[in-house]
Amino acid sequence: MKAMINLLEGIHRTLQDLNITHFLIYGTLIGAIRYSKILPWDNDLDIGVKWKDIARYSNAEITLAFAKESITTTYWYKNGFYRLRKGSYARADLMIFDDYYNNGVMTRIGIESYFVWLHYRRYHTFPAKFLATPLPTINISGLNISIPREGKTVIKLLYPDDYWKEVKPYGC
């Protein structure tokens, strides 16, 4: 858990230095809202960024910026996210969202979201108005990090079938 918190700190510092709007999303957002910490059974962090902010930088510039925090990056074109690692255990996914249909809905970018559109539109979208800046912040594991506006509503939209459940993996 300490390695994940250390990774979250490094990601937060790097994105702040680059002036990239970022926010907790998916399971990390659930942990922050429900428990004020990273879910103890989660194996990665989920951070969202706006396409318009991150697109100002080349892949090389992003890689170099994260390297200053000893974080390695791999961009997954198919899925439209960066996989970030620090050490052998701590891992995060930096999900990129955009309103590329200009319909007021933030959608994950990537080839997969285009071809598997039904799945992505059901489980990976939320209204763009929830990312109006300045974003609210929440304390998670001692760090104050941005979350989408109406964070609980975003969770309901991302997990429409089971947002109210505490779903732990087998063995936890």
C-alpha positions as CSV (number, residue, x, y, z in Angstrom):
1,M,0.0,0.0,0.0
2,K,2.9,2.4,0.8
3,A,4.3,1.9,-2.7
4,M,0.9,2.8,-4.2
5,I,0.6,6.0,-2.1
6,N,4.2,6.9,-3.1
7,L,3.2,6.4,-6.8
8,L,0.1,8.5,-6.4
9,E,2.2,11.3,-4.9
10,G,4.6,11.2,-7.8
11,I,1.8,11.2,-10.4
12,H,0.1,14.1,-8.7
13,R,3.3,16.1,-8.5
14,T,4.2,15.4,-12.1
15,L,0.7,16.3,-13.5
16,Q,0.6,19.5,-11.4
17,D,4.0,20.5,-12.7
18,L,2.8,19.9,-16.3
19,N,-0.5,21.8,-15.5
20,I,-2.6,18.9,-16.6
21,T,-6.0,18.6,-15.1
22,H,-6.2,15.3,-13.4
23,F,-8.7,13.5,-11.2
24,L,-9.4,10.2,-9.4
25,I,-11.6,7.8,-11.4
26,Y,-12.9,4.2,-11.2
27,G,-11.9,2.2,-8.2
28,T,-9.6,4.9,-6.8
29,L,-12.5,7.4,-6.8
30,I,-14.6,4.8,-5.0
31,G,-11.8,4.3,-2.3
32,A,-11.5,8.1,-1.9
33,I,-15.2,8.8,-1.5
34,R,-16.1,5.7,0.6
35,Y,-13.0,5.3,2.8
36,S,-10.7,8.3,2.2
37,K,-8.0,5.8,1.1
38,I,-6.9,3.5,-1.7
39,L,-9.0,0.4,-1.6
40,P,-6.9,-2.2,0.2
41,W,-7.8,-4.9,-2.3
42,D,-7.1,-2.8,-5.3
43,N,-4.0,-3.6,-7.4
44,D,-3.7,-0.3,-9.3
45,L,-4.6,3.4,-9.2
46,D,-6.9,5.0,-11.7
47,I,-6.3,8.6,-12.7
48,G,-8.2,10.5,-15.3
49,V,-6.9,13.4,-17.4
50,K,-8.4,15.6,-20.1
51,W,-7.2,15.0,-23.6
52,K,-6.9,18.8,-24.3
53,D,-4.4,19.1,-21.4
54,I,-2.2,16.1,-22.0
55,A,-2.2,16.6,-25.9
56,R,0.0,19.7,-25.4
57,Y,2.9,17.3,-24.7
58,S,4.6,14.7,-26.8
59,N,4.9,11.1,-25.5
60,A,8.6,11.7,-25.0
61,E,8.0,14.8,-22.9
62,I,5.5,12.9,-20.7
63,T,7.9,10.0,-20.3
64,L,10.7,12.4,-19.3
65,A,8.5,14.3,-16.8
66,F,7.4,11.0,-15.0
67,A,11.0,9.7,-15.1
68,K,12.0,12.6,-12.7
69,E,9.8,10.8,-10.2
70,S,11.2,7.3,-11.1
71,I,8.0,6.4,-12.8
72,T,8.1,4.5,-16.0
73,T,5.4,5.0,-18.7
74,T,4.0,2.9,-21.5
75,Y,1.3,4.3,-23.7
76,W,-1.4,1.8,-24.8
77,Y,-2.8,3.2,-28.1
78,K,-5.5,0.5,-28.3
79,N,-6.9,1.5,-24.9
80,G,-6.0,5.2,-24.8
81,F,-4.1,5.3,-21.5
82,Y,-0.7,5.4,-20.0
83,R,0.4,2.5,-17.8
84,L,2.6,4.0,-15.0
85,R,4.9,2.0,-12.8
86,K,7.1,2.7,-9.9
87,G,9.2,-0.3,-8.7
88,S,8.0,-3.8,-9.2
89,Y,4.6,-3.5,-7.4
90,A,3.0,-0.1,-7.8
91,R,1.0,0.5,-11.0
92,A,-1.4,3.1,-12.2
93,D,-3.5,3.7,-15.3
94,L,-3.7,7.3,-16.6
95,M,-7.0,7.3,-18.5
96,I,-7.5,10.0,-21.1
97,F,-11.0,11.4,-21.5
98,D,-12.3,13.7,-24.2
99,D,-15.6,15.1,-25.4
100,Y,-14.7,14.1,-29.0
101,Y,-18.2,13.8,-30.1
102,N,-18.9,17.3,-28.9
103,N,-22.1,16.1,-27.2
104,G,-21.2,17.1,-23.6
105,V,-20.1,13.6,-22.7
106,M,-16.5,12.7,-21.6
107,T,-15.5,9.4,-23.2
108,R,-12.3,7.4,-22.9
109,I,-10.1,7.8,-26.0
110,G,-8.4,4.9,-27.8
111,I,-9.1,2.6,-30.7
112,E,-10.9,0.1,-28.5
113,S,-13.4,2.7,-27.4
114,Y,-14.3,3.3,-31.0
115,F,-14.7,-0.4,-31.9
116,V,-16.3,-1.6,-28.7
117,W,-18.5,1.5,-28.5
118,L,-21.5,0.0,-26.8
119,H,-19.4,-1.2,-23.8
120,Y,-17.4,2.1,-23.6
121,R,-20.5,4.3,-23.9
122,R,-22.2,2.3,-21.1
123,Y,-19.3,2.0,-18.6
124,H,-16.7,4.6,-19.5
125,T,-18.6,7.9,-20.0
126,F,-19.9,10.7,-17.9
127,P,-21.1,14.3,-18.5
128,A,-18.4,16.8,-19.3
129,K,-19.9,19.3,-16.9
130,F,-18.5,17.1,-14.0
131,L,-15.0,18.2,-15.1
132,A,-15.7,21.9,-15.0
133,T,-12.7,23.6,-13.3
134,P,-11.8,24.1,-10.6
135,L,-12.4,20.6,-9.6
136,P,-13.2,19.7,-5.9
137,T,-10.5,17.9,-4.0
138,I,-10.7,15.0,-1.6
139,N,-8.3,13.6,0.9
140,I,-7.1,10.1,0.0
141,S,-4.4,8.5,2.1
142,G,-3.2,11.9,3.2
143,L,-3.1,13.6,-0.2
144,N,-5.6,16.2,-1.5
145,I,-6.4,15.3,-5.1
146,S,-9.1,16.4,-7.5
147,I,-12.2,14.4,-8.2
148,P,-15.0,15.0,-10.7
149,R,-17.8,17.2,-9.5
150,E,-20.6,15.0,-8.1
151,G,-18.2,12.2,-7.6
152,K,-20.9,9.8,-6.3
153,T,-22.9,10.4,-9.4
154,V,-19.9,9.6,-11.5
155,I,-19.5,6.3,-9.7
156,K,-23.1,5.5,-10.4
157,L,-22.6,6.2,-14.1
158,L,-19.4,4.2,-14.4
159,Y,-20.8,1.2,-12.4
160,P,-24.6,1.3,-13.1
161,D,-25.2,-2.3,-12.3
162,D,-23.4,-2.5,-8.9
163,Y,-22.3,1.0,-7.7
164,W,-23.9,0.4,-4.3
165,K,-22.0,-2.9,-3.6
166,E,-18.7,-3.3,-1.9
167,V,-17.1,-5.8,-4.4
168,K,-13.9,-7.4,-3.0
169,P,-11.9,-9.9,-5.0
170,Y,-12.0,-13.5,-3.8
171,G,-9.8,-14.1,-0.8
172,C,-10.0,-10.5,0.6
